[in-house]
Amino acid sequence: MKNILVLIHDDSGEEARLQAALDITRAFEGHLTCLDVSITPILVDDAFSGGMGAAMILAEERVVETRNAAAIKERLAREDVAWDWIDATGTPAPRMEYAAVLQQLIVVNRRLDDFPWPRMLGIASDLILKTRKPVLAVPETARGFDVGGRALVAWDGSPHADAALQAALPLLRRATRVVLLEVADHAVMMPAEEAASFLARHGIASIVIRKSVPEPIADVILSEMDHLHADYVVMGGYGHSRVAEAMFGGVTRTMLRESPVPVFLAH
């Protein structure tokens, strides 16, 4: 896990995602790529504005981002990590998708409760599905990422869970505790004991917890996360189609909305 990509933008979640990215980059002696996006405004101009409204908003956005970039670069110069910087203008998800080539982890927020745009839940969702790279979605209240912390792995034996587990191996090797949580239902494709054996072959000790309850799976994960004092969660993202999750609810969307700890997702 040597190449980390983080979104830079002056919003309420920037500190959380930057500090998490710095913690991981430093722990693995990696390289941090900062993608600074000046976001193009969503604006329908009236017939008399001639597009000046959108142009003025974008100009103001660039002023804010220039000031923010100067502060972040000054901070990075004091951090013991290798880093580079990319300036971009547009919509964050497509810009990050393009920048994700050769990156091994993308760090964004799971959502921003008091900042309607950019819509971080949508950005995280797009990146999970389109880049096929692991995404670390952190709460805006997070103040770092505990690389040596306690990991909860949500396991259902699916290819998505497998992708997340394998992508998270560098983190799980450093975890002080790894718990495989299987919510027993007809959808489990391979028992968690098989995943525990896989981890053991990589020198990672783990324990299996199996729950069989009528509650929604996301509620079980959130409850066990709290009970086990997990520092982060590893899980497959969007095992069902994104449309189905939007219509009927789903584990990924619930975790992106509600998780109090960082969520490591892969598809």
Secondary structure, DSSP 8 states (H G I E B T S, - for coil): --EEEEEE-SSTTHHHHHHHHHHHHHHTT-EEEEEEEEE-------TTTTTHHHHHHHHHHHHHHHHHHHHHHHHHTTSSSEEEEEEEEE-HHHHHHHHTTT-SEEEEES--TT--SS-HHHHHHHHHHHH-S-EEEE-TT-----TTSEEEEE--S-HHHHHHHHHTHHHHHH-SEEEEEEE-STT--S-HHHHHHHHHHTT---EEEEE--SS-HHHHHHHHHHHHT-SEEEEES-SS-HHHHHHH--HHHHHHHH-SS-EEEE-
